[in-house]
Amino acid sequence: MFTMGDHILGIQGHPEYTKDILSNLIDRLLSNGSIQSEFAEDAKSKLYKAEPDRKCLERICKKFLKREYMDGNI
């Protein structure tokens, strides 16, 4: 939960989503035409390289609450 002044943003994460589950989800999105193969390959190549960047998510949320999300910089 993030708050800034009168603004509140709540996000429900999904820690139960393992990398295998996400890989399967990418495969399903690719097979049903929701994403292109280049996007799927890129996503899967990054999936096993790192853990979630919690500080980046925090910056995104704070910028959203401050209405700075339009500047394109995270």
C-alpha positions as CSV (number, residue, x, y, z in Angstrom):
1,M,0.0,0.0,0.0
2,F,1.4,3.4,-1.0
3,T,0.0,6.8,0.1
4,M,0.9,10.3,-0.9
5,G,-1.3,13.1,0.4
6,D,-4.9,12.2,-0.3
7,H,-3.9,9.5,-2.8
8,I,-3.8,5.8,-2.0
9,L,-2.6,3.0,-4.3
10,G,-3.0,-0.7,-3.3
11,I,-1.4,-3.5,-5.3
12,Q,-2.0,-7.2,-4.8
13,G,1.2,-9.1,-5.7
14,H,1.2,-12.7,-6.5
15,P,4.2,-14.4,-4.8
16,E,2.7,-17.7,-5.6
17,Y,3.6,-17.1,-9.3
18,T,6.8,-19.0,-9.7
19,K,9.0,-18.6,-12.7
20,D,7.7,-21.9,-14.1
21,I,4.1,-20.6,-13.8
22,L,5.1,-17.4,-15.6
23,S,6.9,-19.3,-18.3
24,N,3.7,-21.3,-18.9
25,L,1.6,-18.2,-18.9
26,I,3.9,-16.7,-21.6
27,D,3.5,-19.9,-23.6
28,R,-0.3,-19.7,-23.4
29,L,-0.4,-16.0,-24.4
30,L,1.8,-16.8,-27.3
31,S,-0.2,-19.8,-28.4
32,N,-3.5,-17.9,-28.3
33,G,-2.1,-14.9,-30.2
34,S,-2.1,-12.4,-27.4
35,I,1.6,-11.7,-27.7
36,Q,4.1,-12.0,-30.6
37,S,6.9,-14.5,-30.5
38,E,9.6,-11.9,-30.2
39,F,8.0,-10.5,-27.1
40,A,7.6,-14.0,-25.7
41,E,11.2,-14.9,-26.3
42,D,12.4,-11.6,-24.8
43,A,10.2,-12.1,-21.7
44,K,11.3,-15.7,-21.2
45,S,15.0,-14.8,-21.6
46,K,14.7,-12.2,-18.8
47,L,12.5,-14.4,-16.6
48,Y,15.4,-16.5,-15.2
49,K,18.0,-13.8,-15.1
50,A,16.9,-11.8,-12.1
51,E,14.4,-11.5,-9.2
52,P,11.7,-8.9,-9.2
53,D,13.0,-5.3,-8.8
54,R,11.0,-4.1,-5.8
55,K,12.6,-0.7,-5.8
56,C,11.6,-0.1,-9.4
57,L,8.0,-1.0,-8.5
58,E,8.1,1.4,-5.6
59,R,9.4,4.2,-7.9
60,I,6.6,3.4,-10.4
61,C,3.9,3.5,-7.7
62,K,5.2,6.8,-6.2
63,K,5.4,8.5,-9.7
64,F,1.9,7.3,-10.4
65,L,0.6,8.8,-7.1
66,K,2.5,12.1,-7.8
67,R,1.1,12.1,-11.3
68,E,4.6,11.9,-12.8
69,Y,3.9,8.8,-14.8
70,M,3.6,10.8,-18.0
71,D,7.3,11.8,-18.1
72,G,8.4,8.4,-19.3
73,N,11.2,8.1,-16.7
74,I,11.2,5.5,-14.0
